[in-house]
Amino acid sequence: MPAKIPQPLGAVVAVMRFAARRGLVDPAKALRQPHDERLKSVSPKFLCRPGPVVGTRDVVVAGRDGPIAARVYTRPGANPGAPAILFIHGGGFVNMGVDFCDNVQRGLAQRTGYVVVGLSYRLAPEHPFP
């Protein structure tokens, strides 16, 4: 049996399933939008509250099929050469981006003192998994 989805996300998933079953929303419609358009959508504030104050820097890293966006989070006063965490956001290779989990990445950098690198990835349908 799969683990229960934590609240408030569990409630959001339940509402979306309810709406999809009744034809009120069309999940496939979102996938018909280009990836760049989907990334412009704003996550609900109750899912992505602002995180702690840490330094951020948006960078681009070389990928096998072209550049990939990433964001580097550093706690103020972090030592040079501090350990790092590579954070790859959720989204099932279909949706979201580094902004979606910004608060989580900020929290990790603040609490651990590590450098956190939030790496994006190419999304379907333009780039099907794997």
All heavy atoms as an XYZ file, in Angstrom:
975
protein
N       0.851     -1.183      0.000
C       0.000      0.000      0.000
C       0.894      1.243      0.000
O       1.789      1.356      0.823
C      -0.895     -0.022      1.229
C      -1.737      1.217      1.390
S      -3.017      0.924      2.615
C      -4.197      2.090      2.064
N       0.652      2.192     -0.929
C       1.486      3.388     -0.973
C       1.294      4.245      0.271
O       0.250      4.210      0.918
C       1.018      4.110     -2.228
C      -0.274      3.491     -2.613
C      -0.354      2.153     -1.970
N       2.330      5.024      0.572
C       2.261      5.919      1.731
C       1.218      6.997      1.484
O       0.980      7.402      0.347
C       3.624      6.549      1.974
N       0.592      7.468      2.556
C      -0.381      8.546      2.440
C       0.327      9.836      2.068
O       1.435     10.100      2.512
C      -1.117      8.743      3.764
C      -2.111      7.644      4.072
C      -2.845      7.934      5.349
C      -3.892      8.989      5.077
N      -4.770      9.222      6.225
N      -0.302     10.641      1.235
C       0.244     11.937      0.853
C       0.016     12.895      2.023
O      -1.093     12.979      2.557
C      -0.443     12.462     -0.419
C      -0.182     11.508     -1.578
C       0.030     13.869     -0.752
C      -0.954     11.835     -2.826
N       1.054     13.632      2.451
C       0.896     14.533      3.588
C      -0.048     15.688      3.269
O      -0.171     16.094      2.121
C       2.315     15.040      3.849
C       3.034     14.832      2.574
C       2.389     13.661      1.894
N      -0.718     16.182      4.294
C      -1.580     17.351      4.140
C      -0.704     18.573      4.060
O       0.367     18.584      4.632
C      -2.537     17.464      5.331
C      -3.515     16.342      5.438
C      -4.475     16.280      4.266
O      -4.649     17.239      3.538
N      -5.100     15.142      4.067
N      -1.056     19.646      3.368
C      -2.310     19.836      2.646
C      -2.318     19.230      1.255
O      -3.320     19.284      0.566
C      -2.432     21.353      2.564
C      -1.039     21.826      2.482
C      -0.243     20.868      3.346
N      -1.222     18.643      0.824
C      -1.145     18.114     -0.526
C      -2.160     17.003     -0.765
O      -2.738     16.895     -1.839
C       0.271     17.612     -0.816
C       0.595     17.306     -2.267
C       0.313     18.502     -3.152
C       2.028     16.874     -2.406
N      -2.405     16.163      0.243
C      -3.379     15.087      0.101
C      -4.760     15.611     -0.252
O      -5.459     15.056     -1.099
N      -5.146     16.718      0.380
C      -6.449     17.320      0.101
C      -6.501     17.876     -1.320
O      -7.505     17.745     -2.015
C      -6.749     18.427      1.117
N      -5.416     18.479     -1.757
C      -5.362     19.029     -3.113
C      -5.496     17.910     -4.137
O      -6.254     18.019     -5.107
C      -4.044     19.815     -3.333
C      -3.895     20.223     -4.787
C      -3.997     21.035     -2.429
N      -4.786     16.808     -3.930
C      -4.860     15.666     -4.849
C      -6.280     15.106     -4.879
O      -6.815     14.795     -5.944
C      -3.829     14.583     -4.468
C      -4.054     13.310     -5.255
C      -2.414     15.104     -4.688
N      -6.901     14.989     -3.725
C      -8.272     14.465     -3.662
C      -9.239     15.360     -4.427
O     -10.103     14.871     -5.168
C      -8.710     14.313     -2.209
N      -9.104     16.665     -4.274
C      -9.983     17.603     -4.986
C      -9.759     17.500     -6.495
O     -10.711     17.493     -7.282
C      -9.750     19.045     -4.481
C     -10.416     20.061     -5.393
C     -10.259     19.187     -3.053
N      -8.489     17.392     -6.906
C      -8.199     17.284     -8.338
C      -8.751     15.984     -8.929
O      -9.290     15.976    -10.036
C      -6.686     17.384     -8.587
C      -6.127     18.763     -8.322
S      -6.944     20.064     -9.263
C      -6.470     19.621    -10.915
N      -8.646     14.894     -8.195
C      -9.207     13.622     -8.677
C     -10.722     13.724     -8.816
O     -11.308     13.260     -9.790
C      -8.842     12.488     -7.723
C      -7.419     12.028     -7.875
C      -7.129     10.862     -6.963
N      -5.752     10.430     -7.119
C      -5.045      9.860     -6.179
N      -5.569      9.621     -4.991
N      -3.802      9.509     -6.390
N     -11.359     14.315     -7.815
C     -12.811     14.514     -7.830
C     -13.214     15.334     -9.058
O     -14.118     14.967     -9.809
C     -13.252     15.206     -6.541
C     -14.706     15.555     -6.494
C     -15.644     14.605     -6.079
C     -15.150     16.810     -6.863
C     -16.986     14.920     -6.036
C     -16.496     17.134     -6.829
C     -17.413     16.185     -6.415
N     -12.503     16.449     -9.284
C     -12.830     17.335    -10.404
C     -12.573     16.645    -11.743
O     -13.352     16.807    -12.687
C     -12.020     18.624    -10.292
N     -11.500     15.858    -11.845
C     -11.188     15.166    -13.100
C     -12.246     14.113    -13.420
O     -12.661     13.964    -14.574
C      -9.806     14.533    -13.024
N     -12.716     13.377    -12.395
C     -13.734     12.346    -12.613
C     -15.037     12.944    -13.127
O     -15.782     12.285    -13.849
C     -14.004     11.580    -11.319
C     -13.008     10.470    -11.091
C     -13.441      9.566     -9.939
N     -12.318      9.470     -9.037
C     -12.269      9.890     -7.784
N     -13.333     10.399     -7.215
N     -11.184      9.789     -7.069
N     -15.312     14.173    -12.755
C     -16.555     14.819    -13.158
C     -16.382     15.720    -14.379
O     -17.282     16.459    -14.748
C     -17.125     15.603    -11.990
C     -17.786     14.628    -11.020
C     -17.862     15.113     -9.616
N     -18.448     14.112     -8.740
C     -17.822     13.026     -8.281
N     -16.594     12.769     -8.653
N     -18.407     12.188     -7.478
N     -15.192     15.677    -14.998
C     -14.956     16.455    -16.207
C     -14.780     17.941    -15.970
O     -14.869     18.731    -16.906
N     -14.545     18.337    -14.738
C     -14.371     19.759    -14.433
C     -12.972     20.261    -14.772
O     -12.779     21.460    -14.991
C     -14.669     20.019    -12.953
C     -16.072     19.607    -12.492
C     -16.210     19.748    -10.984
C     -17.116     20.444    -13.213
N     -11.999     19.377    -14.785
C     -10.638     19.713    -15.198
C     -10.145     18.622    -16.139
O     -10.603     17.488    -16.086
C      -9.668     19.852    -13.991
C     -10.062     20.996    -13.095
C      -9.563     18.571    -13.215
N      -9.214     18.996    -16.998
C      -8.648     18.050    -17.954
C      -7.137     18.028    -17.754
O      -6.437     18.914    -18.250
C      -9.009     18.478    -19.366
C      -8.444     17.547    -20.428
O      -7.897     16.479    -20.066
O      -8.563     17.897    -21.616
N      -6.605     17.032    -17.001
C      -5.166     16.993    -16.761
C      -4.349     16.950    -18.049
O      -3.269     17.520    -18.119
C      -4.960     15.709    -15.946
C      -6.289     15.403    -15.358
C      -7.299     15.940    -16.329
N      -4.852     16.310    -19.083
C      -4.111     16.228    -20.342
C      -3.996     17.594    -21.008
O      -3.055     17.845    -21.757
C      -4.794     15.241    -21.276
N      -4.925     18.495    -20.704
C      -4.881     19.836    -21.300
C      -3.603     20.556    -20.891
O      -2.982     21.242    -21.701
C      -6.096     20.645    -20.860
C      -6.138     22.037    -21.437
C      -7.360     22.786    -20.968
C      -7.356     24.198    -21.500
N      -8.491     24.963    -20.986
N      -3.185     20.383    -19.646
C      -1.956     21.029    -19.186
C      -0.756     20.542    -19.978
O       0.149     21.315    -20.284
C      -1.745     20.765    -17.695
N      -0.750     19.267    -20.336
C       0.378     18.716    -21.086
C       0.416     19.188    -22.532
O       1.437     19.078    -23.192
C       0.357     17.192    -21.033
C       0.628     16.592    -19.668
C       0.553     15.077    -19.733
C       1.972     17.037    -19.137
N      -0.698     19.716    -23.012
C      -0.697     20.243    -24.372
C      -0.026     21.607    -24.441
O       0.321     22.070    -25.512
C      -2.118     20.306    -24.905
C      -2.684     18.912    -25.202
C      -3.974     18.967    -25.986
N      -5.110     19.447    -25.221
C      -5.952     18.664    -24.536
N      -5.783     17.357    -24.521
N      -6.966     19.179    -23.881
N       0.151     22.248    -23.274
C       0.862     23.525    -23.233
C       2.362     23.267    -23.309
O       2.850     22.295    -22.734
C       0.594     24.261    -21.921
C      -0.782     24.811    -21.750
C      -0.883     25.508    -20.417
O      -0.559     24.940    -19.385
N      -1.320     26.742    -20.436
N       3.117     24.144    -23.989
C       4.563     23.988    -23.982
C       5.123     24.096    -22.563
O       4.551     24.766    -21.703
C       5.061     25.144    -24.853
C       3.882     25.568    -25.659
C       2.672     25.246    -24.821
N       6.228     23.426    -22.344
C       6.869     23.398    -21.033
C       7.084     24.807    -20.474
O       6.797     25.081    -19.304
C       8.208     22.656    -21.165
C       9.059     22.717    -19.959
N      10.409     22.845    -20.029
C       8.770     22.673    -18.643
C      10.921     22.890    -18.825
N       9.947     22.775    -17.972
N       7.572     25.737    -21.294
C       7.833     27.096    -20.815
C       6.558     27.772    -20.322
O       6.582     28.545    -19.365
C       8.481     27.941    -21.911
C       9.893     27.487    -22.225
O      10.496     26.794    -21.373
O      10.394     27.807    -23.315
N       5.433     27.493    -20.959
C       4.160     28.073    -20.516
C       3.728     27.487    -19.176
O       3.232     28.189    -18.312
C       3.071     27.826    -21.564
C       3.243     28.635    -22.817
C       3.154     30.139    -22.555
O       2.250     30.566    -21.819
O       3.997     30.866    -23.094
N       3.917     26.165    -19.001
C       3.535     25.533    -17.736
C       4.368     26.059    -16.582
O       3.895     26.177    -15.460
C       3.659     24.021    -17.840
C       2.599     23.415    -18.723
C       2.619     21.912    -18.631
N       3.968     21.408    -18.713
C       4.419     20.589    -19.649
N       3.622     20.142    -20.562
N       5.664     20.195    -19.665
N       5.646     26.380    -16.830
C       6.500     26.885    -15.763
C       6.088     28.268    -15.291
O       6.440     28.676    -14.192
C       7.965     26.917    -16.211
C       8.657     25.571    -16.283
C      10.097     25.752    -16.742
C       8.632     24.859    -14.952
N       5.322     28.989    -16.113
C       4.863     30.320    -15.722
C       3.748     30.256    -14.680
O       3.457     31.245    -14.018
C       4.376     31.103    -16.938
C       5.494     31.486    -17.880
C       4.943     32.214    -19.081
C       6.044     32.506    -20.091
N       5.500     33.120    -21.312
N       3.110     29.092    -14.526
C       2.032     28.976    -13.543
C       2.609     29.106    -12.139
O       3.724     28.685    -11.858
C       1.287     27.659    -13.693
O       2.150     26.589    -13.404
N       1.839     29.711    -11.275
C       2.291     29.969     -9.912
C       1.698     28.924     -8.984
O       0.503     28.631     -9.046
C       1.852     31.384     -9.470
C       2.260     31.660     -8.045
C       2.425     32.424    -10.417
N       2.522     28.359     -8.139
C       2.054     27.367     -7.180
C       1.218     28.049     -6.102
O       1.496     29.174     -5.720
C       3.234     26.667     -6.516
O       4.020     26.044     -7.491
N       0.203     27.360     -5.579
C      -0.595     27.940     -4.491
C       0.291     28.279     -3.300
O       1.206     27.543     -2.956
C      -1.580     26.820     -4.138
C      -1.594     25.920     -5.317
C      -0.249     26.031     -5.957
N       0.017     29.413     -2.676
C       0.854     29.890     -1.567
C       0.880     28.914     -0.387
O       1.874     28.827      0.310
C       0.371     31.263     -1.086
C       0.575     32.351     -2.109
C       2.040     32.537     -2.411
C       2.232     33.654     -3.419
N       3.533     33.706     -3.993
N      -0.209     28.159     -0.163
C      -0.192     27.249      0.980
C       0.711     26.042      0.733
O       1.081     25.342      1.656
C      -1.613     26.798      1.370
C      -2.314     25.995      0.319
C      -2.182     24.608      0.273
C      -3.120     26.615     -0.611
C      -2.834     23.868     -0.686
C      -3.773     25.879     -1.574
C      -3.632     24.498     -1.615
N       1.092     25.786     -0.539
C       2.018     24.694     -0.824
C       3.474     25.155     -0.818
O       4.368     24.383     -0.509
C       1.708     24.078     -2.190
C       0.430     23.275     -2.294
C       0.234     22.795     -3.723
C       0.457     22.092     -1.354
N       3.715     26.392     -1.188
C       5.087     26.888     -1.328
C       5.240     28.214     -0.602
O       5.290     29.275     -1.221
C       5.442     27.057     -2.798
S       5.471     25.512     -3.687
N       5.291     28.137      0.697
C       5.501     29.342      1.485
C       6.940     29.816      1.305
O       7.835     29.011      1.062
C       5.224     29.065      2.963
C       3.782     28.681      3.230
C       3.560     28.422      4.710
N       4.250     27.238      5.182
C       3.782     25.998      5.080
N       2.638     25.781      4.506
N       4.459     24.982      5.536
N       7.185     31.136      1.453
C       8.568     31.612      1.344
C       9.449     30.946      2.396
O       9.051     30.766      3.539
C       8.454     33.110      1.615
C       7.015     33.445      1.448
C       6.236     32.195      1.703
N      10.637     30.576      2.001
C      11.582     29.932      2.909
C      12.494     30.938      3.569
O      12.353     32.149      3.388
N      13.459     30.443      4.339
C      14.399     31.320      5.029
C      15.240     32.125      4.038
O      15.368     31.759      2.869
C      15.296     30.352      5.805
C      14.615     29.046      5.776
C      13.693     29.042      4.612
N      15.817     33.205      4.548
C      16.659     34.049      3.720
C      18.004     33.359      3.510
O      18.728     33.080      4.459
C      16.867     35.432      4.373
C      17.814     36.275      3.546
C      15.533     36.130      4.540
N      18.294     33.037      2.284
C      19.587     32.474      1.887
C      19.939     33.097      0.537
O      19.075     33.574     -0.180
C      19.578     30.927      1.762
C      19.287     30.270      3.082
C      18.619     30.458      0.717
N      21.226     33.086      0.214
C      21.646     33.608     -1.068
C      21.283     32.642     -2.180
O      21.392     31.425     -2.006
N      20.824     33.170     -3.296
C      20.508     32.311     -4.441
C      21.204     32.856     -5.681
O      21.446     34.054     -5.805
C      18.997     32.237     -4.723
O      18.516     33.543     -5.017
C      18.234     31.657     -3.554
N      21.503     31.946     -6.573
C      22.126     32.315     -7.836
C      21.602     31.347     -8.887
O      21.733     30.132     -8.748
C      23.636     32.202     -7.700
C      24.423     32.620     -8.901
C      25.920     32.710     -8.578
N      26.390     31.643     -7.717
C      27.144     30.611     -8.120
N      27.508     30.510     -9.378
N      27.536     29.686     -7.275
N      20.974     31.896     -9.929
C      20.501     31.059    -11.032
C      21.656     30.829    -11.994
O      22.366     31.773    -12.370
C      19.329     31.717    -11.749
C      18.049     31.682    -10.934
O      17.913     30.780    -10.092
O      17.198     32.556    -11.125
N      21.845     29.580    -12.362
C      22.932     29.205    -13.268
C      22.381     28.281    -14.346
O      21.261     27.790    -14.244
C      24.092     28.496    -12.512
C      24.720     29.429    -11.486
C      23.618     27.220    -11.854
N      23.174     28.063    -15.359
C      22.836     27.117    -16.424
C      23.987     26.128    -16.507
O      25.151     26.520    -16.509
C      22.640     27.846    -17.771
C      22.406     26.854    -18.894
C      21.493     28.827    -17.685
N      23.650     24.840    -16.512
C      24.675     23.804    -16.618
C      24.524     23.086    -17.955
O      23.423     23.016    -18.515
C      24.594     22.794    -15.440
C      24.887     23.483    -14.123
C      23.247     22.126    -15.383
N      25.638     22.587    -18.451
C      25.615     21.877    -19.732
C      24.946     20.524    -19.555
O      25.208     19.811    -18.590
C      27.039     21.693    -20.251
N      24.062     20.187    -20.463
C      23.407     18.887    -20.460
C      23.674     18.172    -21.774
O      24.109     18.797    -22.752
N      23.389     16.906    -21.802
C      23.636     16.108    -23.011
C      22.896     16.678    -24.224
O      23.412     16.679    -25.324
C      23.215     14.662    -22.753
C      23.450     13.755    -23.928
C      23.145     12.306    -23.641
N      21.926     12.153    -22.882
C      21.681     11.128    -22.072
N      22.565     10.179    -21.933
N      20.549     11.053    -21.409
N      21.656     17.166    -24.016
C      20.863     17.697    -25.125
C      20.687     19.205    -25.046
O      19.716     19.748    -25.548
C      19.491     17.022    -25.143
C      19.589     15.538    -25.448
O      20.462     15.166    -26.264
O      18.813     14.757    -24.877
N      21.601     19.895    -24.376
C      21.522     21.343    -24.266
C      21.538     21.804    -22.821
O      21.602     20.991    -21.896
N      21.485     23.118    -22.612
C      21.597     23.675    -21.267
C      20.409     23.325    -20.372
O      19.290     23.153    -20.845
C      21.682     25.180    -21.506
C      21.159     25.396    -22.883
C      21.339     24.139    -23.644
N      20.684     23.227    -19.061
C      19.666     22.923    -18.059
C      19.757     23.980    -16.959
O      20.847     24.296    -16.472
C      19.878     21.520    -17.458
C      19.802     20.461    -18.565
C      18.865     21.238    -16.347
C      20.152     19.072    -18.107
N      18.618     24.508    -16.554
C      18.575     25.525    -15.503
C      18.823     24.905    -14.134
O      18.416     23.776    -13.865
C      17.219     26.230    -15.516
N      19.486     25.660    -13.271
C      19.729     25.230    -11.895
C      19.752     26.476    -11.016
O      19.931     27.600    -11.510
C      21.042     24.471    -11.780
N      19.553     26.287     -9.737
C      19.635     27.387     -8.767
C      20.495     26.923     -7.609
O      20.295     25.836     -7.081
C      18.245     27.792     -8.285
C      18.277     28.978     -7.343
C      16.889     29.534     -7.050
N      16.309     30.037     -8.282
C      15.007     29.991     -8.557
N      14.157     29.456     -7.708
N      14.551     30.472     -9.691
N      21.428     27.772     -7.203
C      22.346     27.459     -6.113
C      21.927     28.274     -4.893
O      21.782     29.493     -4.978
C      23.805     27.785     -6.512
C      24.750     27.461     -5.373
C      24.192     27.037     -7.778
N      21.722     27.579     -3.756
C      21.317     28.207     -2.495
C      22.480     28.113     -1.509
O      23.023     27.040     -1.297
C      20.119     27.467     -1.888
C      18.886     27.486     -2.744
C      18.723     26.584     -3.784
C      17.870     28.399     -2.508
C      17.591     26.591     -4.576
C      16.734     28.420     -3.289
C      16.594     27.512     -4.320
O      15.476     27.527     -5.104
N      22.821     29.252     -0.897
C      23.922     29.275      0.052
C      23.518     30.086      1.277
O      23.061     31.225      1.147
C      25.179     29.913     -0.584
O      25.441     29.284     -1.831
C      26.382     29.751      0.313
N      23.673     29.501      2.460
C      23.379     30.213      3.701
C      24.420     31.309      3.894
O      25.601     31.089      3.625
C      23.403     29.234      4.873
C      23.073     29.886      6.199
C      22.876     28.891      7.283
N      24.152     28.329      7.712
C      24.266     27.413      8.672
N      23.196     26.928      9.258
N      25.436     26.958      9.018
N      24.001     32.491      4.363
C      24.986     33.541      4.625
C      26.062     33.029      5.589
O      25.767     32.364      6.567
C      24.169     34.665      5.265
C      22.769     34.432      4.787
C      22.637     32.935      4.646
N      27.306     33.312      5.264
C      28.413     32.890      6.116
C      28.862     31.457      5.895
O      29.674     30.944      6.659
N      28.325     30.800      4.867
C      28.740     29.412      4.596
C      30.223     29.396      4.240
O      30.723     30.283      3.558
C      27.922     28.819      3.458
N      30.922     28.398      4.734
C      32.352     28.272      4.469
C      32.604     27.865      3.021
O      31.879     27.039      2.475
C      32.971     27.218      5.390
C      32.890     27.617      6.846
O      33.018     28.795      7.162
N      32.681     26.654      7.718
N      33.659     28.425      2.416
C      34.026     27.955      1.082
C      34.324     26.455      1.134
O      34.923     25.967      2.084
C      35.293     28.753      0.751
C      35.240     29.951      1.648
C      34.519     29.502      2.889
N      33.891     25.734      0.133
C      34.102     24.290      0.110
C      33.128     23.523      0.983
O      33.348     22.348      1.278
N      32.020     24.174      1.407
C      31.012     23.491      2.226
C      30.433     22.316      1.439
O      30.393     22.343      0.209
C      29.895     24.458      2.601
N      29.980     21.259      2.123
C      29.341     20.141      1.418
C      28.122     20.634      0.637
O      27.589     21.703      0.914
C      28.909     19.203      2.546
C      29.638     19.644      3.745
C      29.988     21.081      3.564
N      27.673     19.839     -0.303
C      26.551     20.229     -1.148
C      25.507     19.119     -1.207
O      25.814     17.945     -1.006
C      27.027     20.566     -2.550
N      24.285     19.538     -1.470
C      23.162     18.629     -1.682
C      22.638     18.903     -3.088
O      22.374     20.052     -3.439
C      22.028     18.876     -0.667
C      22.491     18.598      0.754
C      20.796     18.041     -1.021
C      21.495     19.036      1.828
N      22.492     17.860     -3.894
C      21.870     17.993     -5.203
C      20.382     17.696     -5.022
O      20.001     16.599     -4.621
C      22.484     17.023     -6.210
C      21.842     17.012     -7.602
C      21.952     18.388     -8.258
C      22.482     15.951     -8.469
N      19.541     18.686     -5.283
C      18.099     18.565     -5.081
C      17.428     18.549     -6.445
O      17.529     19.506     -7.209
C      17.589     19.745     -4.248
C      16.145     19.620     -3.859
C      15.804     19.129     -2.612
C      15.131     19.995     -4.722
C      14.465     19.016     -2.239
C      13.797     19.867     -4.361
C      13.478     19.381     -3.116
N      16.742     17.454     -6.754
C      15.998     17.348     -8.010
C      14.521     17.339     -7.648
O      14.042     16.431     -6.976
C      16.407     16.082     -8.795
C      17.916     16.134     -9.079
C      15.602     15.972    -10.078
C      18.467     14.887     -9.716
N      13.821     18.388     -8.063
C      12.424     18.592     -7.663
C      11.519     17.468     -8.132
O      11.829     16.740     -9.067
C      11.919     19.931     -8.196
C      11.817     19.984     -9.695
N      10.719     19.526    -10.379
C      12.672     20.429    -10.631
C      10.899     19.696    -11.666
N      12.083     20.244    -11.858
N      10.368     17.354     -7.473
C       9.332     16.420     -7.900
C       8.607     16.978     -9.105
O       8.872     18.084     -9.546
N       7.691     16.251     -9.643
C       6.940     16.706    -10.797
C       6.746     15.603    -11.816
O       6.113     15.801    -12.835
N       7.293     14.442    -11.539
C       7.061     13.286    -12.389
C       7.533     13.442    -13.821
O       6.969     12.843    -14.726
N       8.550     14.263    -14.061
C       9.089     14.497    -15.394
C       8.050     15.102    -16.321
O       8.146     14.994    -17.537
C       9.673     13.211    -16.003
C      10.797     12.657    -15.189
C      10.581     11.642    -14.278
C      12.071     13.176    -15.306
C      11.607     11.139    -13.506
C      13.106     12.686    -14.535
C      12.874     11.672    -13.631
N       7.022     15.742    -15.745
C       5.948     16.314    -16.538
C       5.749     17.789    -16.232
O       5.483     18.585    -17.117
C       4.619     15.556    -16.269
C       3.467     16.210    -16.995
C       4.749     14.111    -16.674
N       5.892     18.185    -14.981
C       5.526     19.542    -14.601
C       6.453     20.080    -13.534
O       7.262     19.358    -12.979
C       4.076     19.567    -14.099
C       3.351     20.812    -14.540
O       3.928     21.729    -15.109
N       2.068     20.861    -14.278
N       6.307     21.323    -13.250
C       7.007     22.068    -12.209
C       8.420     22.451    -12.622
O       8.835     22.237    -13.724
C       7.026     21.319    -10.877
C       5.658     20.911    -10.388
S       4.533     22.311    -10.342
C       2.978     21.470    -10.261
N       9.147     23.045    -11.692
C      10.505     23.506    -11.930
C      11.153     23.816    -10.592
O      10.591     23.523     -9.532
N      12.313     24.447    -10.617
C      13.012     24.704     -9.356
C      12.224     25.658     -8.462
O      12.331     25.598     -7.237
C      14.444     25.241     -9.580
C      15.325     24.176    -10.172
C      14.453     26.479    -10.430
N      11.400     26.533     -9.033
C      10.608     27.456     -8.212
C       9.596     26.723     -7.344
O       9.260     27.180     -6.255
C       9.858     28.458     -9.094
C      10.784     29.476     -9.726
O      11.846     29.752     -9.127
O      10.457     29.986    -10.807
N       9.084     25.594     -7.808
C       8.043     24.872     -7.079
C       8.508     24.431     -5.697
O       7.751     24.447     -4.748
C       7.570     23.666     -7.892
C       6.463     22.903     -7.231
C       5.187     23.430     -7.178
C       6.690     21.682     -6.653
C       4.158     22.753     -6.567
C       5.668     20.982     -6.039
C       4.399     21.521     -5.990
N       9.768     24.024     -5.571
C      10.309     23.548     -4.292
C      11.290     24.540     -3.689
O      12.139     24.163     -2.880
C      10.990     22.193     -4.481
S       9.864     20.904     -4.999
N      11.161     25.796     -4.060
C      12.095     26.816     -3.584
C      12.178     26.850     -2.060
O      13.269     26.915     -1.493
C      11.674     28.177     -4.131
C      12.652     29.279     -3.777
O      13.747     29.315     -4.373
O      12.315     30.106     -2.899
N      11.028     26.780     -1.385
C      11.035     26.853      0.081
C      11.757     25.665      0.711
O      12.436     25.805      1.727
C       9.618     26.979      0.632
C       8.756     25.767      0.328
O       8.836     25.186     -0.750
N       7.918     25.384      1.264
N      11.655     24.499      0.115
C      12.327     23.310      0.648
C      13.836     23.463      0.506
O      14.602     23.194      1.430
C      11.836     22.033     -0.081
C      12.619     20.818      0.371
C      10.351     21.840      0.131
N      14.263     23.915     -0.654
C      15.694     24.082     -0.901
C      16.292     25.162      0.000
O      17.389     25.003      0.538
C      15.923     24.401     -2.380
C      15.496     23.236     -3.263
C      15.368     23.612     -4.713
O      16.274     23.341     -5.477
N      14.263     24.238     -5.088
N      15.560     26.256      0.186
C      16.023     27.309      1.093
C      16.149     26.769      2.522
O      17.119     27.051      3.223
C      15.055     28.487      1.094
C      15.119     29.325     -0.129
C      14.065     30.438     -0.100
N      14.092     31.157     -1.339
C      14.915     32.151     -1.609
N      15.776     32.546     -0.696
N      14.894     32.749     -2.763
N      15.165     25.999      2.938
C      15.196     25.432      4.282
C      16.373     24.490      4.476
O      17.034     24.510      5.522
N      16.657     23.669      3.477
C      17.807     22.765      3.569
C      19.108     23.549      3.708
O      19.956     23.225      4.537
C      17.888     21.870      2.326
C      16.966     20.668      2.288
C      17.002     20.031      0.901
C      17.372     19.656      3.337
N      19.276     24.581      2.889
C      20.502     25.382      2.943
C      20.638     26.080      4.291
O      21.717     26.116      4.883
C      20.515     26.404      1.808
N      19.532     26.613      4.799
C      19.574     27.338      6.069
C      19.863     26.402      7.237
O      20.685     26.703      8.095
C      18.244     28.077      6.290
C      18.185     28.870      7.568
C      19.202     30.004      7.598
O      19.478     30.622      6.593
N      19.773     30.255      8.746
N      19.184     25.268      7.289
C      19.330     24.371      8.444
C      20.635     23.595      8.448
O      21.165     23.308      9.512
C      18.147     23.402      8.497
C      16.857     24.064      8.927
C      15.754     23.062      9.212
N      15.467     22.182      8.105
C      14.620     22.441      7.122
N      13.994     23.588      7.092
N      14.405     21.561      6.170
N      21.143     23.250      7.271
C      22.336     22.404      7.233
C      23.627     23.185      7.069
O      24.695     22.702      7.446
C      22.264     21.393      6.063
O      22.259     22.109      4.825
C      21.034     20.507      6.179
N      23.558     24.367      6.462
C      24.764     25.106      6.138
C      25.416     24.597      4.867
O      26.450     25.106      4.440
N      24.817     23.580      4.253
C      25.329     23.040      3.002
C      24.921     23.946      1.848
O      23.942     24.676      1.928
C      24.765     21.648      2.727
C      25.250     20.548      3.628
C      25.950     20.805      4.800
C      24.989     19.232      3.307
C      26.386     19.772      5.615
C      25.413     18.188      4.122
C      26.120     18.481      5.274
O      26.543     17.456      6.073
N      25.629     23.846      0.756
C      25.213     24.473     -0.489
C      24.177     23.530     -1.101
O      24.391     22.323     -1.154
C      26.413     24.648     -1.446
C      25.952     25.147     -2.804
C      27.441     25.593     -0.841
N      23.046     24.075     -1.517
C      22.005     23.259     -2.147
C      21.906     23.667     -3.609
O      21.769     24.850     -3.925
C      20.641     23.437     -1.436
C      19.546     22.669     -2.160
C      20.737     23.004      0.011
N      22.005     22.699     -4.488
C      21.889     22.952     -5.924
C      20.567     22.349     -6.381
O      20.383     21.128     -6.371
C      23.065     22.331     -6.707
C      22.890     22.587     -8.199
C      24.391     22.883     -6.200
N      19.627     23.213     -6.728
C      18.334     22.775     -7.247
C      18.426     22.636     -8.750
O      18.560     23.627     -9.461
N      18.370     21.408     -9.230
C      18.536     21.134    -10.651
C      17.184     20.903    -11.301
O      16.371     20.116    -10.811
C      19.414     19.891    -10.839
C      19.768     19.515    -12.263
C      20.658     20.588    -12.882
C      20.470     18.180    -12.283
N      16.933     21.579    -12.393
C      15.718     21.334    -13.152
C      15.981     20.187    -14.121
O      17.069     19.612    -14.121
C      15.303     22.592    -13.908
O      13.966     22.481    -14.333
N      15.004     19.833    -14.910
C      15.192     18.814    -15.935
C      14.179     19.046    -17.033
O      13.197     19.761    -16.849
C      15.091     17.395    -15.368
C      13.886     17.129    -14.494
C      12.646     16.849    -15.046
C      13.991     17.150    -13.111
C      11.548     16.592    -14.255
C      12.899     16.896    -12.305
C      11.684     16.611    -12.875
O      10.597     16.372    -12.085
N      14.448     18.485    -18.165
C      13.541     18.644    -19.301
C      12.258     17.857    -19.028
O      12.316     16.758    -18.485
C      14.213     18.166    -20.574
C      15.368     19.054    -20.960
C      16.077     18.506    -22.185
N      17.266     19.279    -22.440
C      18.438     19.076    -21.832
N      18.571     18.114    -20.968
N      19.466     19.843    -22.109
N      11.145     18.424    -19.444
C       9.858     17.831    -19.114
C       9.113     17.324    -20.343
O       9.313     17.813    -21.454
C       8.984     18.856    -18.387
C       9.600     19.465    -17.120
C       8.681     20.516    -16.544
C       9.885     18.391    -16.096
N       8.249     16.333    -20.107
C       7.357     15.827    -21.150
C       6.282     16.879    -21.420
O       6.010     17.696    -20.556
C       6.723     14.517    -20.675
N       5.667     16.907    -22.547
C       5.772     15.952    -23.634
C       6.915     16.259    -24.599
O       7.246     15.430    -25.430
C       4.433     16.061    -24.349
C       4.033     17.488    -24.162
C       4.551     17.853    -22.784
N       7.525     17.455    -24.505
C       8.611     17.778    -25.430
C       9.789     16.826    -25.290
O      10.469     16.515    -26.257
C       9.102     19.213    -25.208
C       8.091     20.286    -25.575
C       7.247     20.706    -24.390
O       7.153     19.946    -23.392
O       6.668     21.797    -24.453
N      10.051     16.361    -24.079
C      11.170     15.471    -23.797
C      10.633     14.279    -23.014
O      10.679     14.283    -21.783
C      12.251     16.196    -22.992
C      12.731     17.435    -23.662
N      13.651     17.438    -24.674
C      12.379     18.736    -23.478
C      13.872     18.674    -25.068
N      13.112     19.464    -24.373
N      10.115     13.252    -23.673
C       9.525     12.116    -22.962
C      10.526     11.392    -22.069
O      11.706     11.317    -22.390
C       9.047     11.186    -24.076
C       9.066     12.001    -25.318
C      10.050     13.092    -25.111
N      10.058     10.899    -20.931
C      10.890     10.114    -20.025
C      11.195      8.778    -20.681
O      10.319      8.203    -21.306
C      10.141      9.889    -18.706
C      10.898      9.071    -17.727
C      11.846      9.649    -16.923
C      10.692      7.707    -17.615
C      12.571      8.897    -16.010
C      11.403      6.950    -16.711
C      12.342      7.561    -15.905
N      12.346      8.229    -20.551
C      13.548      8.743    -19.890
C      14.339      9.609    -20.801
O      15.071      9.373    -21.629
C      14.276      7.491    -19.471
C      13.882      6.428    -20.442
C      12.501      6.822    -20.892
